[in-house]
Amino acid sequence: MPKNKGKGGKNRKRGKNEADDEKRELVFKEDGQEYAQVLRMLGNGRCEALCIDGTKRLCHIRGKMHKKVWIAAGDIVLVGLRDYQDDKADVILKYMPDEARLLKAYGELPDNVRLNEGIAGMDEDEEGGGDDYIEFEDEDIDKI
């Protein structure tokens, strides 16, 4: 049996994210970058996101964030656009919920972007959405 030379297993590596809770400076988009809202996670470090410019793109989560920063559907992210592929992008940064609210307050995000709602584009207050049951009168039941 080989002698263990490391400092521990994977359980030791799990508790390394203590520094992520502290406040960080708000990062705005630059040239070649765009804000996006994650529509769904696809697995294998990829997700489908709706960019603010109206384009739906397949996004790849960069290696520095992979398995360290958890991204879910509905999160606001900063993506780097590719010069050679317009339908693909790379996730550069995930905004925390308070940072996303600040972006919306500064006017960086449009008003139609819904924060903290889960999946983007799923409006619950559309007409006819509240009635999921059908009422039968007693006469209808007797005819069956």
NUDO-922275 format. One record per atom (N, C-alpha, C): residue number from 1; atom name; x, y, z. Coordinates in steps of 0.05 Angstrom, whole numbers, padded with zeros to 5 digits. Atoms other than C-alpha are relative to their C-alpha. Example, Ala and Ser with C-alpha at 12.3 -4.5 7.8 and 13.67 -1.06 7.14 Angstrom:
<node pos="1" site="N" X="00018" Y="-00024" Z="00000"/>
<node pos="1" site="CA" X="00246" Y="-00090" Z="00156"/>
<node pos="1" site="C" X="00018" Y="00024" Z="00000"/>
<node pos="2" site="N" X="-00016" Y="-00024" Z="-00001"/>
<node pos="2" site="CA" X="00273" Y="-00021" Z="00143"/>
<node pos="2" site="C" X="-00015" Y="00022" Z="00014"/>
This chain:
<node pos="1" site="N" X="00017" Y="-00024" Z="00000"/>
<node pos="1" site="CA" X="00000" Y="00000" Z="00000"/>
<node pos="1" site="C" X="00018" Y="00025" Z="00000"/>
<node pos="2" site="N" X="-00016" Y="-00024" Z="00000"/>
<node pos="2" site="CA" X="00027" Y="00069" Z="-00017"/>
<node pos="2" site="C" X="-00006" Y="00018" Z="00024"/>
<node pos="3" site="N" X="00004" Y="-00018" Z="-00023"/>
<node pos="3" site="CA" X="00037" Y="00119" Z="00038"/>
<node pos="3" site="C" X="-00014" Y="00026" Z="-00009"/>
<node pos="4" site="N" X="00014" Y="-00024" Z="00007"/>
<node pos="4" site="CA" X="-00011" Y="00178" Z="00038"/>
<node pos="4" site="C" X="00018" Y="00024" Z="00005"/>
<node pos="5" site="N" X="-00017" Y="-00023" Z="-00003"/>
<node pos="5" site="CA" X="00029" Y="00241" Z="00025"/>
<node pos="5" site="C" X="-00016" Y="00026" Z="00000"/>
<node pos="6" site="N" X="00016" Y="-00025" Z="00002"/>
<node pos="6" site="CA" X="-00029" Y="00291" Z="00017"/>
<node pos="6" site="C" X="-00009" Y="00009" Z="00028"/>
<node pos="7" site="N" X="00010" Y="-00011" Z="-00025"/>
<node pos="7" site="CA" X="-00065" Y="00331" Z="00069"/>
<node pos="7" site="C" X="-00029" Y="-00008" Z="00006"/>
<node pos="8" site="N" X="00027" Y="00009" Z="-00004"/>
<node pos="8" site="CA" X="-00132" Y="00297" Z="00063"/>
<node pos="8" site="C" X="-00015" Y="-00005" Z="-00026"/>
<node pos="9" site="N" X="00016" Y="00007" Z="00023"/>
<node pos="9" site="CA" X="-00187" Y="00277" Z="00016"/>
<node pos="9" site="C" X="-00017" Y="00023" Z="-00010"/>
<node pos="10" site="N" X="00017" Y="-00021" Z="00012"/>
<node pos="10" site="CA" X="-00243" Y="00313" Z="-00020"/>
<node pos="10" site="C" X="-00016" Y="00015" Z="00021"/>
<node pos="11" site="N" X="00015" Y="-00014" Z="-00021"/>
<node pos="11" site="CA" X="-00279" Y="00330" Z="00045"/>
<node pos="11" site="C" X="00014" Y="00024" Z="00010"/>
<node pos="12" site="N" X="-00016" Y="-00023" Z="-00008"/>
<node pos="12" site="CA" X="-00222" Y="00376" Z="00063"/>
<node pos="12" site="C" X="-00004" Y="00023" Z="-00019"/>
<node pos="13" site="N" X="00002" Y="-00021" Z="00020"/>
<node pos="13" site="CA" X="-00231" Y="00414" Z="-00002"/>
<node pos="13" site="C" X="-00027" Y="00013" Z="-00001"/>
<node pos="14" site="N" X="00028" Y="-00010" Z="00002"/>
<node pos="14" site="CA" X="-00306" Y="00425" Z="00008"/>
<node pos="14" site="C" X="-00003" Y="00026" Z="00014"/>
<node pos="15" site="N" X="00005" Y="-00024" Z="-00016"/>
<node pos="15" site="CA" X="-00301" Y="00480" Z="00060"/>
<node pos="15" site="C" X="00018" Y="00023" Z="-00007"/>
<node pos="16" site="N" X="-00019" Y="-00021" Z="00008"/>
<node pos="16" site="CA" X="-00257" Y="00528" Z="00020"/>
<node pos="16" site="C" X="-00013" Y="00026" Z="-00008"/>
<node pos="17" site="N" X="00013" Y="-00023" Z="00010"/>
<node pos="17" site="CA" X="-00309" Y="00579" Z="00001"/>
<node pos="17" site="C" X="-00009" Y="00020" Z="00021"/>
<node pos="18" site="N" X="00008" Y="-00019" Z="-00021"/>
<node pos="18" site="CA" X="-00309" Y="00622" Z="00064"/>
<node pos="18" site="C" X="00002" Y="00028" Z="-00010"/>
<node pos="19" site="N" X="-00005" Y="-00028" Z="00009"/>
<node pos="19" site="CA" X="-00283" Y="00684" Z="00027"/>
<node pos="19" site="C" X="-00021" Y="00010" Z="-00020"/>
<node pos="20" site="N" X="00019" Y="-00009" Z="00021"/>
<node pos="20" site="CA" X="-00340" Y="00686" Z="-00024"/>
<node pos="20" site="C" X="-00023" Y="00016" Z="00012"/>
<node pos="21" site="N" X="00022" Y="-00014" Z="-00012"/>
<node pos="21" site="CA" X="-00390" Y="00715" Z="00026"/>
<node pos="21" site="C" X="00005" Y="00030" Z="00003"/>
<node pos="22" site="N" X="-00006" Y="-00028" Z="-00005"/>
<node pos="22" site="CA" X="-00354" Y="00781" Z="00034"/>
<node pos="22" site="C" X="-00008" Y="00017" Z="-00025"/>
<node pos="23" site="N" X="00009" Y="-00018" Z="00021"/>
<node pos="23" site="CA" X="-00375" Y="00842" Z="-00008"/>
<node pos="23" site="C" X="00022" Y="00003" Z="-00021"/>
<node pos="24" site="N" X="-00019" Y="-00005" Z="00022"/>
<node pos="24" site="CA" X="-00342" Y="00849" Z="-00076"/>
<node pos="24" site="C" X="-00010" Y="00023" Z="-00017"/>
<node pos="25" site="N" X="00006" Y="-00023" Z="00017"/>
<node pos="25" site="CA" X="-00340" Y="00906" Z="-00125"/>
<node pos="25" site="C" X="-00018" Y="-00009" Z="-00023"/>
<node pos="26" site="N" X="00019" Y="00006" Z="00021"/>
<node pos="26" site="CA" X="-00397" Y="00907" Z="-00175"/>
<node pos="26" site="C" X="00014" Y="00003" Z="-00027"/>
<node pos="27" site="N" X="-00014" Y="00001" Z="00026"/>
<node pos="27" site="CA" X="-00371" Y="00888" Z="-00244"/>
<node pos="27" site="C" X="-00021" Y="00006" Z="-00022"/>
<node pos="28" site="N" X="00017" Y="-00007" Z="00022"/>
<node pos="28" site="CA" X="-00404" Y="00921" Z="-00304"/>
<node pos="28" site="C" X="00010" Y="-00012" Z="-00026"/>
<node pos="29" site="N" X="-00008" Y="00013" Z="00025"/>
<node pos="29" site="CA" X="-00403" Y="00894" Z="-00375"/>
<node pos="29" site="C" X="00019" Y="00019" Z="-00015"/>
<node pos="30" site="N" X="-00019" Y="-00014" Z="00017"/>
<node pos="30" site="CA" X="-00347" Y="00915" Z="-00422"/>
<node pos="30" site="C" X="-00006" Y="-00007" Z="-00029"/>
<node pos="31" site="N" X="00003" Y="00006" Z="00029"/>
<node pos="31" site="CA" X="-00340" Y="00911" Z="-00498"/>
<node pos="31" site="C" X="00004" Y="-00030" Z="-00004"/>
<node pos="32" site="N" X="-00002" Y="00029" Z="00005"/>
<node pos="32" site="CA" X="-00352" Y="00839" Z="-00521"/>
<node pos="32" site="C" X="-00012" Y="-00016" Z="00022"/>
<node pos="33" site="N" X="00014" Y="00014" Z="-00021"/>
<node pos="33" site="CA" X="-00392" Y="00821" Z="-00459"/>
<node pos="33" site="C" X="-00029" Y="00008" Z="00000"/>
<node pos="34" site="N" X="00028" Y="-00006" Z="-00001"/>
<node pos="34" site="CA" X="-00466" Y="00818" Z="-00445"/>
<node pos="34" site="C" X="-00012" Y="-00013" Z="00025"/>
<node pos="35" site="N" X="00015" Y="00011" Z="-00023"/>
<node pos="35" site="CA" X="-00514" Y="00806" Z="-00387"/>
<node pos="35" site="C" X="-00019" Y="-00021" Z="-00011"/>
<node pos="36" site="N" X="00018" Y="00021" Z="00009"/>
<node pos="36" site="CA" X="-00556" Y="00743" Z="-00391"/>
<node pos="36" site="C" X="-00014" Y="-00012" Z="00025"/>
<node pos="37" site="N" X="00014" Y="00015" Z="-00020"/>
<node pos="37" site="CA" X="-00607" Y="00704" Z="-00351"/>
<node pos="37" site="C" X="-00001" Y="-00029" Z="-00008"/>
<node pos="38" site="N" X="-00001" Y="00028" Z="00006"/>
<node pos="38" site="CA" X="-00599" Y="00629" Z="-00347"/>
<node pos="38" site="C" X="-00028" Y="-00011" Z="-00002"/>
<node pos="39" site="N" X="00027" Y="00012" Z="00004"/>
<node pos="39" site="CA" X="-00659" Y="00592" Z="-00376"/>
<node pos="39" site="C" X="00000" Y="-00028" Z="00011"/>
<node pos="40" site="N" X="-00001" Y="00027" Z="-00010"/>
<node pos="40" site="CA" X="-00638" Y="00521" Z="-00361"/>
<node pos="40" site="C" X="00029" Y="-00011" Z="00000"/>
<node pos="41" site="N" X="-00027" Y="00012" Z="-00001"/>
<node pos="41" site="CA" X="-00577" Y="00480" Z="-00342"/>
<node pos="41" site="C" X="-00001" Y="-00025" Z="-00017"/>
<node pos="42" site="N" X="-00001" Y="00022" Z="00019"/>
<node pos="42" site="CA" X="-00555" Y="00429" Z="-00393"/>
<node pos="42" site="C" X="00019" Y="-00023" Z="00009"/>
<node pos="43" site="N" X="-00019" Y="00020" Z="-00009"/>
<node pos="43" site="CA" X="-00501" Y="00391" Z="-00355"/>
<node pos="43" site="C" X="00027" Y="00004" Z="-00015"/>
<node pos="44" site="N" X="-00027" Y="00000" Z="00012"/>
<node pos="44" site="CA" X="-00427" Y="00382" Z="-00373"/>
<node pos="44" site="C" X="00011" Y="00029" Z="-00001"/>
<node pos="45" site="N" X="-00011" Y="-00027" Z="-00002"/>
<node pos="45" site="CA" X="-00412" Y="00454" Z="-00352"/>
<node pos="45" site="C" X="-00012" Y="00019" Z="-00021"/>
<node pos="46" site="N" X="00013" Y="-00018" Z="00020"/>
<node pos="46" site="CA" X="-00461" Y="00485" Z="-00401"/>
<node pos="46" site="C" X="-00028" Y="00008" Z="00010"/>
<node pos="47" site="N" X="00027" Y="-00009" Z="-00007"/>
<node pos="47" site="CA" X="-00526" Y="00524" Z="-00396"/>
<node pos="47" site="C" X="-00011" Y="00015" Z="-00024"/>
<node pos="48" site="N" X="00013" Y="-00016" Z="00020"/>
<node pos="48" site="CA" X="-00576" Y="00558" Z="-00441"/>
<node pos="48" site="C" X="-00009" Y="00026" Z="00013"/>
<node pos="49" site="N" X="00005" Y="-00027" Z="-00012"/>
<node pos="49" site="CA" X="-00582" Y="00633" Z="-00428"/>
<node pos="49" site="C" X="-00012" Y="00018" Z="-00021"/>
<node pos="50" site="N" X="00012" Y="-00020" Z="00017"/>
<node pos="50" site="CA" X="-00624" Y="00689" Z="-00456"/>
<node pos="50" site="C" X="00015" Y="00026" Z="00006"/>
<node pos="51" site="N" X="-00016" Y="-00025" Z="-00004"/>
<node pos="51" site="CA" X="-00579" Y="00750" Z="-00466"/>
<node pos="51" site="C" X="-00019" Y="00024" Z="-00001"/>
<node pos="52" site="N" X="00016" Y="-00024" Z="-00002"/>
<node pos="52" site="CA" X="-00605" Y="00820" Z="-00455"/>
<node pos="52" site="C" X="-00006" Y="00011" Z="-00028"/>
<node pos="53" site="N" X="00005" Y="-00009" Z="00027"/>
<node pos="53" site="CA" X="-00598" Y="00834" Z="-00530"/>
<node pos="53" site="C" X="-00021" Y="-00016" Z="-00014"/>
<node pos="54" site="N" X="00022" Y="00016" Z="00011"/>
<node pos="54" site="CA" X="-00653" Y="00782" Z="-00542"/>
<node pos="54" site="C" X="00008" Y="-00026" Z="-00013"/>
<node pos="55" site="N" X="-00010" Y="00024" Z="00013"/>
<node pos="55" site="CA" X="-00609" Y="00725" Z="-00567"/>
<node pos="55" site="C" X="00002" Y="-00022" Z="00021"/>
<node pos="56" site="N" X="-00003" Y="00024" Z="-00017"/>
<node pos="56" site="CA" X="-00613" Y="00655" Z="-00536"/>
<node pos="56" site="C" X="00026" Y="-00013" Z="-00008"/>
<node pos="57" site="N" X="-00027" Y="00011" Z="00006"/>
<node pos="57" site="CA" X="-00542" Y="00628" Z="-00530"/>
<node pos="57" site="C" X="00006" Y="-00024" Z="00018"/>
<node pos="58" site="N" X="-00011" Y="00023" Z="-00015"/>
<node pos="58" site="CA" X="-00509" Y="00563" Z="-00508"/>
<node pos="58" site="C" X="00025" Y="00010" Z="00014"/>
<node pos="59" site="N" X="-00022" Y="-00011" Z="-00015"/>
<node pos="59" site="CA" X="-00462" Y="00583" Z="-00453"/>
<node pos="59" site="C" X="00017" Y="-00022" Z="00013"/>
<node pos="60" site="N" X="-00018" Y="00019" Z="-00013"/>
<node pos="60" site="CA" X="-00401" Y="00546" Z="-00427"/>
<node pos="60" site="C" X="00011" Y="00013" Z="00025"/>
<node pos="61" site="N" X="-00010" Y="-00010" Z="-00025"/>
<node pos="61" site="CA" X="-00382" Y="00555" Z="-00354"/>
<node pos="61" site="C" X="00030" Y="-00004" Z="00001"/>
<node pos="62" site="N" X="-00029" Y="00001" Z="00001"/>
<node pos="62" site="CA" X="-00308" Y="00572" Z="-00349"/>
<node pos="62" site="C" X="00010" Y="-00018" Z="00023"/>
<node pos="63" site="N" X="-00012" Y="00019" Z="-00019"/>
<node pos="63" site="CA" X="-00262" Y="00525" Z="-00311"/>
<node pos="63" site="C" X="00004" Y="00011" Z="00028"/>
<node pos="64" site="N" X="-00004" Y="-00012" Z="-00026"/>
<node pos="64" site="CA" X="-00249" Y="00574" Z="-00254"/>
<node pos="64" site="C" X="-00025" Y="-00001" Z="00016"/>
<node pos="65" site="N" X="00026" Y="00001" Z="-00014"/>
<node pos="65" site="CA" X="-00323" Y="00573" Z="-00237"/>
<node pos="65" site="C" X="-00012" Y="-00028" Z="00002"/>
<node pos="66" site="N" X="00012" Y="00026" Z="00001"/>
<node pos="66" site="CA" X="-00338" Y="00501" Z="-00253"/>
<node pos="66" site="C" X="00004" Y="-00015" Z="00026"/>
<node pos="67" site="N" X="00002" Y="00015" Z="-00025"/>
<node pos="67" site="CA" X="-00358" Y="00462" Z="-00190"/>
<node pos="67" site="C" X="00008" Y="00017" Z="00024"/>
<node pos="68" site="N" X="-00006" Y="-00017" Z="-00022"/>
<node pos="68" site="CA" X="-00341" Y="00523" Z="-00147"/>
<node pos="68" site="C" X="-00023" Y="00020" Z="00004"/>
<node pos="69" site="N" X="00022" Y="-00018" Z="-00001"/>
<node pos="69" site="CA" X="-00396" Y="00573" Z="-00164"/>
<node pos="69" site="C" X="-00024" Y="-00014" Z="-00013"/>
<node pos="70" site="N" X="00023" Y="00015" Z="00009"/>
<node pos="70" site="CA" X="-00464" Y="00540" Z="-00170"/>
<node pos="70" site="C" X="-00019" Y="00019" Z="-00014"/>
<node pos="71" site="N" X="00018" Y="-00016" Z="00016"/>
<node pos="71" site="CA" X="-00508" Y="00568" Z="-00225"/>
<node pos="71" site="C" X="-00026" Y="-00015" Z="-00004"/>
<node pos="72" site="N" X="00027" Y="00012" Z="00003"/>
<node pos="72" site="CA" X="-00583" Y="00554" Z="-00228"/>
<node pos="72" site="C" X="-00016" Y="00016" Z="-00020"/>
<node pos="73" site="N" X="00018" Y="-00014" Z="00019"/>
<node pos="73" site="CA" X="-00640" Y="00572" Z="-00275"/>
<node pos="73" site="C" X="-00010" Y="00026" Z="00013"/>
<node pos="74" site="N" X="00010" Y="-00026" Z="-00010"/>
<node pos="74" site="CA" X="-00660" Y="00645" Z="-00267"/>
<node pos="74" site="C" X="00022" Y="00018" Z="00010"/>
<node pos="75" site="N" X="-00022" Y="-00017" Z="-00010"/>
<node pos="75" site="CA" X="-00591" Y="00670" Z="-00245"/>
<node pos="75" site="C" X="00008" Y="00020" Z="-00022"/>
<node pos="76" site="N" X="-00011" Y="-00020" Z="00018"/>
<node pos="76" site="CA" X="-00563" Y="00733" Z="-00276"/>
<node pos="76" site="C" X="00030" Y="-00004" Z="-00002"/>
<node pos="77" site="N" X="-00028" Y="00005" Z="00004"/>
<node pos="77" site="CA" X="-00494" Y="00722" Z="-00306"/>
<node pos="77" site="C" X="00011" Y="00020" Z="-00020"/>
<node pos="78" site="N" X="-00014" Y="-00015" Z="00020"/>
<node pos="78" site="CA" X="-00442" Y="00760" Z="-00346"/>
<node pos="78" site="C" X="00013" Y="-00019" Z="-00019"/>
<node pos="79" site="N" X="-00012" Y="00018" Z="00019"/>
<node pos="79" site="CA" X="-00423" Y="00725" Z="-00410"/>
<node pos="79" site="C" X="00018" Y="00015" Z="-00019"/>
<node pos="80" site="N" X="-00018" Y="-00011" Z="00020"/>
<node pos="80" site="CA" X="-00366" Y="00737" Z="-00457"/>
<node pos="80" site="C" X="-00008" Y="-00011" Z="-00028"/>
<node pos="81" site="N" X="00009" Y="00008" Z="00027"/>
<node pos="81" site="CA" X="-00388" Y="00736" Z="-00530"/>
<node pos="81" site="C" X="00024" Y="-00009" Z="-00016"/>
<node pos="82" site="N" X="-00021" Y="00010" Z="00018"/>
<node pos="82" site="CA" X="-00348" Y="00699" Z="-00582"/>
<node pos="82" site="C" X="-00001" Y="00014" Z="-00027"/>
<node pos="83" site="N" X="-00002" Y="-00014" Z="00026"/>
<node pos="83" site="CA" X="-00324" Y="00734" Z="-00645"/>
<node pos="83" site="C" X="-00008" Y="-00019" Z="-00023"/>
<node pos="84" site="N" X="00003" Y="00019" Z="00022"/>
<node pos="84" site="CA" X="-00329" Y="00671" Z="-00687"/>
<node pos="84" site="C" X="-00026" Y="-00016" Z="00002"/>
<node pos="85" site="N" X="00025" Y="00015" Z="-00003"/>
<node pos="85" site="CA" X="-00394" Y="00640" Z="-00659"/>
<node pos="85" site="C" X="-00019" Y="00018" Z="00015"/>
<node pos="86" site="N" X="00019" Y="-00018" Z="-00013"/>
<node pos="86" site="CA" X="-00453" Y="00685" Z="-00645"/>
<node pos="86" site="C" X="-00020" Y="-00015" Z="00018"/>
<node pos="87" site="N" X="00020" Y="00014" Z="-00016"/>
<node pos="87" site="CA" X="-00497" Y="00630" Z="-00616"/>
<node pos="87" site="C" X="00012" Y="-00013" Z="00024"/>
<node pos="88" site="N" X="-00013" Y="00011" Z="-00023"/>
<node pos="88" site="CA" X="-00446" Y="00610" Z="-00563"/>
<node pos="88" site="C" X="00014" Y="00022" Z="00016"/>
<node pos="89" site="N" X="-00013" Y="-00020" Z="-00017"/>
<node pos="89" site="CA" X="-00417" Y="00648" Z="-00504"/>
<node pos="89" site="C" X="00013" Y="-00015" Z="00024"/>
<node pos="90" site="N" X="-00014" Y="00011" Z="-00023"/>
<node pos="90" site="CA" X="-00375" Y="00637" Z="-00441"/>
<node pos="90" site="C" X="-00009" Y="00015" Z="00025"/>
<node pos="91" site="N" X="00008" Y="-00013" Z="-00025"/>
<node pos="91" site="CA" X="-00400" Y="00650" Z="-00370"/>
<node pos="91" site="C" X="00025" Y="00010" Z="00015"/>
<node pos="92" site="N" X="-00023" Y="-00012" Z="-00013"/>
<node pos="92" site="CA" X="-00351" Y="00698" Z="-00337"/>
<node pos="92" site="C" X="-00005" Y="00003" Z="00029"/>
<node pos="93" site="N" X="00006" Y="-00007" Z="-00028"/>
<node pos="93" site="CA" X="-00386" Y="00717" Z="-00273"/>
<node pos="93" site="C" X="-00029" Y="-00005" Z="00006"/>
<node pos="94" site="N" X="00027" Y="00003" Z="-00009"/>
<node pos="94" site="CA" X="-00448" Y="00700" Z="-00234"/>
<node pos="94" site="C" X="-00006" Y="00022" Z="00021"/>
<node pos="95" site="N" X="00007" Y="-00022" Z="-00019"/>
<node pos="95" site="CA" X="-00482" Y="00759" Z="-00199"/>
<node pos="95" site="C" X="-00017" Y="-00012" Z="00023"/>
<node pos="96" site="N" X="00016" Y="00007" Z="-00023"/>
<node pos="96" site="CA" X="-00509" Y="00749" Z="-00129"/>
<node pos="96" site="C" X="-00027" Y="00015" Z="-00002"/>
<node pos="97" site="N" X="00026" Y="-00013" Z="00002"/>
<node pos="97" site="CA" X="-00583" Y="00768" Z="-00119"/>
<node pos="97" site="C" X="00000" Y="00030" Z="00006"/>
<node pos="98" site="N" X="00000" Y="-00029" Z="-00006"/>
<node pos="98" site="CA" X="-00567" Y="00835" Z="-00087"/>
<node pos="98" site="C" X="00015" Y="00015" Z="-00021"/>
<node pos="99" site="N" X="-00014" Y="-00013" Z="00022"/>
<node pos="99" site="CA" X="-00517" Y="00851" Z="-00143"/>
<node pos="99" site="C" X="-00018" Y="00003" Z="-00024"/>
<node pos="100" site="N" X="00018" Y="-00001" Z="00023"/>
<node pos="100" site="CA" X="-00570" Y="00835" Z="-00195"/>
<node pos="100" site="C" X="-00021" Y="00022" Z="00005"/>
<node pos="101" site="N" X="00018" Y="-00021" Z="-00006"/>
<node pos="101" site="CA" X="-00619" Y="00882" Z="-00160"/>
<node pos="101" site="C" X="00013" Y="00027" Z="-00004"/>
<node pos="102" site="N" X="-00014" Y="-00025" Z="00004"/>
<node pos="102" site="CA" X="-00566" Y="00937" Z="-00161"/>
<node pos="102" site="C" X="00003" Y="00006" Z="-00030"/>
<node pos="103" site="N" X="-00002" Y="-00004" Z="00029"/>
<node pos="103" site="CA" X="-00555" Y="00926" Z="-00236"/>
<node pos="103" site="C" X="-00026" Y="00010" Z="-00012"/>
<node pos="104" site="N" X="00026" Y="-00008" Z="00010"/>
<node pos="104" site="CA" X="-00629" Y="00933" Z="-00248"/>
<node pos="104" site="C" X="-00006" Y="00029" Z="00009"/>
<node pos="105" site="N" X="00004" Y="-00028" Z="-00010"/>
<node pos="105" site="CA" X="-00630" Y="00997" Z="-00205"/>
<node pos="105" site="C" X="00017" Y="00020" Z="-00016"/>
<node pos="106" site="N" X="-00017" Y="-00017" Z="00016"/>
<node pos="106" site="CA" X="-00572" Y="01026" Z="-00245"/>
<node pos="106" site="C" X="-00008" Y="00002" Z="-00029"/>
<node pos="107" site="N" X="00009" Y="-00001" Z="00028"/>
<node pos="107" site="CA" X="-00609" Y="01013" Z="-00310"/>
<node pos="107" site="C" X="00016" Y="-00017" Z="-00019"/>
<node pos="108" site="N" X="-00015" Y="00018" Z="00017"/>
<node pos="108" site="CA" X="-00560" Y="00961" Z="-00335"/>
<node pos="108" site="C" X="-00018" Y="-00023" Z="-00011"/>
<node pos="109" site="N" X="00019" Y="00021" Z="00009"/>
<node pos="109" site="CA" X="-00615" Y="00908" Z="-00338"/>
<node pos="109" site="C" X="-00027" Y="00013" Z="-00006"/>
<node pos="110" site="N" X="00026" Y="-00012" Z="00007"/>
<node pos="110" site="CA" X="-00681" Y="00924" Z="-00372"/>
<node pos="110" site="C" X="-00022" Y="-00008" Z="00021"/>
<node pos="111" site="N" X="00021" Y="00004" Z="-00020"/>
<node pos="111" site="CA" X="-00746" Y="00926" Z="-00332"/>
<node pos="111" site="C" X="-00015" Y="-00027" Z="-00004"/>
<node pos="112" site="N" X="00014" Y="00025" Z="00005"/>
<node pos="112" site="CA" X="-00774" Y="00862" Z="-00365"/>
<node pos="112" site="C" X="00015" Y="-00024" Z="00011"/>
<node pos="113" site="N" X="-00015" Y="00022" Z="-00012"/>
<node pos="113" site="CA" X="-00720" Y="00819" Z="-00332"/>
<node pos="113" site="C" X="-00011" Y="-00004" Z="00028"/>
<node pos="114" site="N" X="00012" Y="00007" Z="-00027"/>
<node pos="114" site="CA" X="-00751" Y="00783" Z="-00272"/>
<node pos="114" site="C" X="00022" Y="-00013" Z="00017"/>
<node pos="115" site="N" X="-00019" Y="00010" Z="-00019"/>
<node pos="115" site="CA" X="-00705" Y="00771" Z="-00213"/>
<node pos="115" site="C" X="-00013" Y="-00018" Z="00020"/>
<node pos="116" site="N" X="00010" Y="00018" Z="-00021"/>
<node pos="116" site="CA" X="-00714" Y="00715" Z="-00162"/>
<node pos="116" site="C" X="-00026" Y="-00014" Z="-00008"/>
<node pos="117" site="N" X="00025" Y="00012" Z="00009"/>
<node pos="117" site="CA" X="-00769" Y="00684" Z="-00204"/>
<node pos="117" site="C" X="00005" Y="-00029" Z="-00009"/>
<node pos="118" site="N" X="-00005" Y="00027" Z="00011"/>
<node pos="118" site="CA" X="-00735" Y="00618" Z="-00223"/>
<node pos="118" site="C" X="00006" Y="00002" Z="-00029"/>
<node pos="119" site="N" X="-00005" Y="00001" Z="00028"/>
<node pos="119" site="CA" X="-00740" Y="00606" Z="-00297"/>
<node pos="119" site="C" X="-00010" Y="00025" Z="-00013"/>
<node pos="120" site="N" X="00007" Y="-00025" Z="00013"/>
<node pos="120" site="CA" X="-00741" Y="00668" Z="-00341"/>
<node pos="120" site="C" X="-00022" Y="-00006" Z="-00020"/>
<node pos="121" site="N" X="00021" Y="00001" Z="00020"/>
<node pos="121" site="CA" X="-00801" Y="00681" Z="-00385"/>
<node pos="121" site="C" X="-00025" Y="-00016" Z="00009"/>
<node pos="122" site="N" X="00023" Y="00015" Z="-00009"/>
<node pos="122" site="CA" X="-00849" Y="00640" Z="-00343"/>
<node pos="122" site="C" X="-00018" Y="00019" Z="00017"/>
<node pos="123" site="N" X="00017" Y="-00019" Z="-00014"/>
<node pos="123" site="CA" X="-00904" Y="00690" Z="-00325"/>
<node pos="123" site="C" X="-00023" Y="-00015" Z="00012"/>
<node pos="124" site="N" X="00022" Y="00014" Z="-00014"/>
<node pos="124" site="CA" X="-00952" Y="00664" Z="-00272"/>
<node pos="124" site="C" X="-00025" Y="00016" Z="-00001"/>
<node pos="125" site="N" X="00024" Y="-00016" Z="-00002"/>
<node pos="125" site="CA" X="-01000" Y="00722" Z="-00276"/>
<node pos="125" site="C" X="-00013" Y="00004" Z="-00028"/>
<node pos="126" site="N" X="00014" Y="-00002" Z="00026"/>
<node pos="126" site="CA" X="-01023" Y="00710" Z="-00348"/>
<node pos="126" site="C" X="-00029" Y="-00008" Z="00004"/>
<node pos="127" site="N" X="00029" Y="00005" Z="-00003"/>
<node pos="127" site="CA" X="-01098" Y="00707" Z="-00358"/>
<node pos="127" site="C" X="-00006" Y="-00030" Z="-00005"/>
<node pos="128" site="N" X="00008" Y="00028" Z="00002"/>
<node pos="128" site="CA" X="-01129" Y="00638" Z="-00349"/>
<node pos="128" site="C" X="00019" Y="-00018" Z="00015"/>
<node pos="129" site="N" X="-00019" Y="00017" Z="-00014"/>
<node pos="129" site="CA" X="-01069" Y="00613" Z="-00309"/>
<node pos="129" site="C" X="-00008" Y="-00007" Z="00028"/>
<node pos="130" site="N" X="00008" Y="00005" Z="-00028"/>
<node pos="130" site="CA" X="-01104" Y="00616" Z="-00241"/>
<node pos="130" site="C" X="-00020" Y="-00023" Z="00003"/>
<node pos="131" site="N" X="00021" Y="00021" Z="-00001"/>
<node pos="131" site="CA" X="-01160" Y="00566" Z="-00258"/>
<node pos="131" site="C" X="00011" Y="-00026" Z="-00011"/>
<node pos="132" site="N" X="-00009" Y="00027" Z="00009"/>
<node pos="132" site="CA" X="-01134" Y="00495" Z="-00260"/>
<node pos="132" site="C" X="-00021" Y="-00021" Z="00005"/>
<node pos="133" site="N" X="00021" Y="00019" Z="-00005"/>
<node pos="133" site="CA" X="-01200" Y="00463" Z="-00242"/>
<node pos="133" site="C" X="-00025" Y="00007" Z="-00016"/>
<node pos="134" site="N" X="00025" Y="-00003" Z="00015"/>
<node pos="134" site="CA" X="-01266" Y="00453" Z="-00278"/>
<node pos="134" site="C" X="-00023" Y="-00006" Z="00018"/>
<node pos="135" site="N" X="00024" Y="00004" Z="-00016"/>
<node pos="135" site="CA" X="-01333" Y="00460" Z="-00244"/>
<node pos="135" site="C" X="-00021" Y="-00013" Z="-00017"/>
<node pos="136" site="N" X="00022" Y="00014" Z="00012"/>
<node pos="136" site="CA" X="-01388" Y="00411" Z="-00262"/>
<node pos="136" site="C" X="-00026" Y="00005" Z="00016"/>
<node pos="137" site="N" X="00025" Y="-00002" Z="-00014"/>
<node pos="137" site="CA" X="-01460" Y="00421" Z="-00246"/>
<node pos="137" site="C" X="-00011" Y="-00029" Z="00003"/>
<node pos="138" site="N" X="00011" Y="00027" Z="-00006"/>
<node pos="138" site="CA" X="-01501" Y="00362" Z="-00219"/>
<node pos="138" site="C" X="-00013" Y="-00012" Z="-00024"/>
<node pos="139" site="N" X="00013" Y="00011" Z="00024"/>
<node pos="139" site="CA" X="-01538" Y="00355" Z="-00285"/>
<node pos="139" site="C" X="00020" Y="-00013" Z="-00018"/>
<node pos="140" site="N" X="-00021" Y="00011" Z="00018"/>
<node pos="140" site="CA" X="-01473" Y="00343" Z="-00323"/>
<node pos="140" site="C" X="00009" Y="-00027" Z="00010"/>
<node pos="141" site="N" X="-00009" Y="00025" Z="-00011"/>
<node pos="141" site="CA" X="-01453" Y="00287" Z="-00276"/>
<node pos="141" site="C" X="-00020" Y="-00022" Z="-00005"/>
<node pos="142" site="N" X="00021" Y="00020" Z="00004"/>
<node pos="142" site="CA" X="-01520" Y="00251" Z="-00284"/>
<node pos="142" site="C" X="00000" Y="-00010" Z="-00029"/>
<node pos="143" site="N" X="00000" Y="00008" Z="00028"/>
<node pos="143" site="CA" X="-01512" Y="00250" Z="-00360"/>
<node pos="143" site="C" X="00022" Y="-00020" Z="-00007"/>
<node pos="144" site="N" X="-00023" Y="00017" Z="00006"/>
<node pos="144" site="CA" X="-01446" Y="00213" Z="-00357"/>
<node pos="144" site="C" X="-00006" Y="-00030" Z="00005"/>
